[in-house]
Amino acid sequence: MENLLGLLRIHVHRGLNLAVRDVVTSDPYVIVRMGKQKLKTRVVKRNVNPEWNEDLTLSIADPNLPIKLSVYDKDTFTLDDKMGDAEFEIRPFLEAVRKRVESQNLPSGTIITRVQASRENCLAEESSIIWADGKVVQDMTLRLRNVERGEVELRLQWIDVPGSRGL
């Protein structure tokens, strides 16, 4: 990939108050898409507040592509049920990564910038991009759309790749 900027690690932490799709519960999993890339978490059985704690890594070549997240309920004999979706832009995060040289002397936990929740993004609340242990990270809670309820918590972290175009 000659246009590779680097890698984005998405830590899919957990789901909160997800929709019920199997009588009284659900068997949720998450699919993350960016362009032609598609990654999936494991299924958590019988839980509307699942903890995945999984790292999914995307190759970033075009920082203008949104990241799309979909939650599904795993079914054995029928098609999996959709449990909502969300999407977010990574440009604010990548801008903070570009400035990390300026952040080198900051104490761990320092907020670099904030991203406000708005109608244009799926953030459930303000999201802070912070300098943590020598890395730029962003914790976010996404409110799922096209469903009656549910949120998913993520953490973004940038990974430089030797020989890539870089930011």
N, C-alpha and C positions, 0 to 999 in steps of 0.2 A: 504494500500500500504506500505509494509514493507521496500521497497527500496527507498521511497520518500526522495528526497533531500530538496525539498521546492517547492515553486510556482513561476512561472514567469508570471508577469502581462505584457501584451503587449497592449500598448495604440495605437490603430490604429487611427492616427490623420487625414490624408487626402490623397486623390489621386491628382496627378498633370498631366495634359495634357494626360488623358487616351484616349484610342482608341474609335472612334465612331463606334457603332454597330447597332444603330437604325436610319437610314437615316441621321439625323444631330446631334444626341446626344446618350447617353447611360443611363442605369439605373443600376449603378454598386453596387456590394457588394464584400466583401472579405471573403475568407475561409482560416483559418490558421490550418495547420496540423502538428502534431508531433507524430510519431509512430501511435498508434491507436486513438489518440485524434483528434477531429475535431471541430472547433469553427467557428462561422459565424457572420458577422456584419449585420446590417439592410441594406436594399436597399435604395439608395438615387436616387430619380427619376430625370430623364432628366438633368444629370450633368456630364461633363467629368472632373470636378475639385471638386469632392465631399468632404465634411467634415463629417467624421463619428464620430470622437471623442468618440470612444467606447473602453472600457477595456475588453480584453479577457484574461482569466487566464488558463495557462497550468500547470499540475502537472509534475514536473521534476524528473524522476527516472534515466534516462540514459542521461548524458550530452553530449554524442557523437552523438546522433540523431540530424540531421538538422531540422530546422523549415522551413516548406514549406508554401508559401503564394500564393494563386491564386485569381485573380480578374475575376468576371463574370458579364455579362450584363443580368439582369432579363428579361425574355420574358414571356408573358402570354400564348401564344398558341403553342409555340415551345420550344425545349430544350434551356436552357440558353447558351449564347455565351461566349466563353472564351475570356478574355481581357488581358491575359498575366499571368506570374507566376514568382516567385523568391524564393530563399532559402538562408538561412544564418545559420552559426554555432553559438552556444552560448558559446563555450569554452572560448574565450577571455573575455566575460562578466563575466562568472562564476569565472575565475581566479581573476578578480578585486574584485568580491564579497568576495572571500576567504581572500583577503588582507584588507578588510574593517576595521579590528581592528587597522591597521596601519594608516587608514585614519581618525580615530575619531577626531583628533585634527586639521584637515585641514579645511580651510575656505570653505564655500559653493561655488560651482562653480569651484573648483580645478579639473583639468584634471588628472585622474589617469593613463590612457593609451589611445593610439589611435589605431584604426584599419584602415589600408590603403585599399582603393578600389583596387581590383585586378580581374584577370580573374577567380579566384577561388571563388569569392563571388559576390553577386549581388549589392554591394554598389555602388551608383551613385557618391559618394564622400567620403572622409575620415570621419570616425565616431569616436567621442570622448566618452570615458567612464568617467563620472564625479562623483564627490562627491557633492550631492545637498541635502541640508536640512536633513542631517543625513542618506542619502540613496545613494546607488550606482545606477546610471541610465545611459542609453545609448540611445541617439537619433540617428536614422539612416534613410537615404533615400535609398530605394531599387529601382533599375532600373528593370523594368519588362522585361522578356525574352519572346521569341516566339510571339512577337507582334510588330507592327510598332512603338509604342511609349508608354510612361507612366511610372510614378514613384509613390511610396507609401511611406509616412512618418510614422515612428513608434517611440515609446519610450519603452524601456525595463526597468523593475524594479523588483528586487528580493523580495520575501516575505518568511520569515522564518516561519516554521510550528512547533509549540511545539510538541515534541515527534518524529519528523522526524530524519532521519539519519544525516541531515545537510551537509553542505559543509565542 
